[in-house]
Amino acid sequence: MNEGTCTFVLTKDIEMDRKSFLKKGLFGTGMFAASAALGHVVQNNIDELKELDIIGFNHLPNENSTIMANTILHKAGSRGHANHGWLDSKHTFSFANYYNPDRMHFGVLRVLNDDTVAPGMGFGTHPHDNMEIISIPLEGDLEHKDSMGNVAVIKHGDIQVMSAGTGIQHSEYNKNKDQTVKFLQIWVFPNKKNVTPRYDQITLDAKDRHNKLQQILSPDPNDAGVWIHQDAWFHLGKFDADKGTDYTIRRKGNGVYAFVLKGKMNINGQELEARDGVGVWDTDKLDIKATTDAEILLMDVPMTIG
């Protein structure tokens, strides 16, 4: 298999229904979980993935990019968009009713959703398995309940992680009646299947990311931030205009997907605005500089699933 154009094709030789294969063998039941407005269940297909023919690594050269052939650029306005009234969601990668075969995932990074939840509304109880799920609140308070007995509220400054493993059920909703919740929902394929489910959350000090990168996730339980079952490192940075830093990729074979939260940034010569994303691989280092006051999320992940 050629890593540069890595593509996995589902053929008729697979002796099972294709949708069942996707649901249970690759993506986990989380992709097919029903979501609902709080108080009563509304079947809205938010987590319903369409039947797929080809699942390919999303790291092919971007013909419109002005930089290296090992880079892919996703402008904010090119993301999938679903407005369900109580939920307004932007999808960097294919999710629910948004299906783009060229935007399935970036290595093991499968989902990057930019969600806004209306006051008092949320996701009803639904299942996940065999997925590492990270939530990063940007505004408001998000209440979480799960089948492991955890009840918690996460807010801006917190990082939440769940290893779905053998299977969990959980709900998330906006506990406030007078303000929206905005948060990033991120799914990463694990490097171990059927682990014991777990939940964790931490509160970070934003001062530790002023004009530098703050590690918020790693594979090591004893390292800074939360940890997941994958050779991945996430960092947040908050930079003043004209300030910047270098980032060295942590593991050979990894790439970095950078997502601009606020302001304007320049990464390896590519100008990026708020909610733009750029993925870079086959390189050792990134050059990061803020054009204006800006915030950024870096996700350093393996480029192959296995």
ChimeraX attribute file (.defattr): number of C-alpha atoms within 10 A of each C-alpha:
attribute: neighborCount
match mode: 1-to-1
recipient: residues
	/A:1	7
	/A:2	6
	/A:3	10
	/A:4	14
	/A:5	13
	/A:6	16
	/A:7	14
	/A:8	12
	/A:9	10
	/A:10	14
	/A:11	10
	/A:12	9
	/A:13	6
	/A:14	9
	/A:15	8
	/A:16	9
	/A:17	10
	/A:18	16
	/A:19	14
	/A:20	13
	/A:21	15
	/A:22	20
	/A:23	18
	/A:24	15
	/A:25	12
	/A:26	13
	/A:27	18
	/A:28	23
	/A:29	23
	/A:30	23
	/A:31	23
	/A:32	21
	/A:33	21
	/A:34	19
	/A:35	22
	/A:36	24
	/A:37	21
	/A:38	18
	/A:39	10
	/A:40	8
	/A:41	13
	/A:42	13
	/A:43	11
	/A:44	13
	/A:45	15
	/A:46	22
	/A:47	17
	/A:48	19
	/A:49	20
	/A:50	17
	/A:51	12
	/A:52	14
	/A:53	13
	/A:54	14
	/A:55	17
	/A:56	19
	/A:57	25
	/A:58	23
	/A:59	26
	/A:60	17
	/A:61	17
	/A:62	15
	/A:63	11
	/A:64	8
	/A:65	15
	/A:66	12
	/A:67	16
	/A:68	14
	/A:69	15
	/A:70	17
	/A:71	24
	/A:72	23
	/A:73	23
	/A:74	19
	/A:75	15
	/A:76	18
	/A:77	11
	/A:78	12
	/A:79	22
	/A:80	20
	/A:81	17
	/A:82	17
	/A:83	12
	/A:84	12
	/A:85	11
	/A:86	18
	/A:87	22
	/A:88	15
	/A:89	22
	/A:90	23
	/A:91	22
	/A:92	28
	/A:93	24
	/A:94	22
	/A:95	25
	/A:96	18
	/A:97	15
	/A:98	20
	/A:99	17
	/A:100	14
	/A:101	16
	/A:102	15
	/A:103	23
	/A:104	21
	/A:105	23
	/A:106	27
	/A:107	26
	/A:108	25
	/A:109	27
	/A:110	23
	/A:111	23
	/A:112	22
	/A:113	22
	/A:114	21
	/A:115	20
	/A:116	23
	/A:117	25
	/A:118	22
	/A:119	19
	/A:120	19
	/A:121	22
	/A:122	25
	/A:123	23
	/A:124	22
	/A:125	20
	/A:126	20
	/A:127	21
	/A:128	23
	/A:129	23
	/A:130	29
	/A:131	32
	/A:132	25
	/A:133	22
	/A:134	24
	/A:135	21
	/A:136	19
	/A:137	22
	/A:138	19
	/A:139	16
	/A:140	20
	/A:141	21
	/A:142	24
	/A:143	16
	/A:144	20
	/A:145	17
	/A:146	17
	/A:147	15
	/A:148	12
	/A:149	9
	/A:150	12
	/A:151	13
	/A:152	14
	/A:153	16
	/A:154	22
	/A:155	20
	/A:156	18
	/A:157	14
	/A:158	17
	/A:159	20
	/A:160	22
	/A:161	21
	/A:162	21
	/A:163	27
	/A:164	26
	/A:165	21
	/A:166	15
	/A:167	20
	/A:168	22
	/A:169	17
	/A:170	18
	/A:171	19
	/A:172	23
	/A:173	23
	/A:174	25
	/A:175	20
	/A:176	16
	/A:177	10
	/A:178	10
	/A:179	15
	/A:180	20
	/A:181	25
	/A:182	24
	/A:183	22
	/A:184	19
	/A:185	18
	/A:186	18
	/A:187	21
	/A:188	24
	/A:189	26
	/A:190	24
	/A:191	16
	/A:192	12
	/A:193	15
	/A:194	14
	/A:195	16
	/A:196	12
	/A:197	18
	/A:198	16
	/A:199	15
	/A:200	14
	/A:201	18
	/A:202	13
	/A:203	15
	/A:204	17
	/A:205	10
	/A:206	13
	/A:207	11
	/A:208	14
	/A:209	17
	/A:210	16
	/A:211	21
	/A:212	19
	/A:213	22
	/A:214	22
	/A:215	20
	/A:216	22
	/A:217	23
	/A:218	21
	/A:219	16
	/A:220	16
	/A:221	12
	/A:222	9
	/A:223	12
	/A:224	14
	/A:225	22
	/A:226	25
	/A:227	25
	/A:228	24
	/A:229	21
	/A:230	18
	/A:231	18
	/A:232	24
	/A:233	25
	/A:234	21
	/A:235	20
	/A:236	23
	/A:237	23
	/A:238	25
	/A:239	25
	/A:240	17
	/A:241	16
	/A:242	14
	/A:243	18
	/A:244	21
	/A:245	14
	/A:246	14
	/A:247	17
	/A:248	12
	/A:249	20
	/A:250	16
	/A:251	14
	/A:252	12
	/A:253	15
	/A:254	24
	/A:255	29
	/A:256	31
	/A:257	22
	/A:258	25
	/A:259	25
	/A:260	23
	/A:261	21
	/A:262	18
	/A:263	20
	/A:264	21
	/A:265	30
	/A:266	18
	/A:267	18
	/A:268	16
	/A:269	14
	/A:270	15
	/A:271	15
	/A:272	23
	/A:273	19
	/A:274	17
	/A:275	21
	/A:276	22
	/A:277	22
	/A:278	20
	/A:279	21
	/A:280	25
	/A:281	27
	/A:282	16
	/A:283	15
	/A:284	16
	/A:285	16
	/A:286	18
	/A:287	13
	/A:288	20
	/A:289	23
	/A:290	24
	/A:291	19
	/A:292	17
	/A:293	16
	/A:294	23
	/A:295	23
	/A:296	24
	/A:297	21
	/A:298	23
	/A:299	22
	/A:300	29
	/A:301	26
	/A:302	24
	/A:303	24
	/A:304	15
	/A:305	11
	/A:306	9
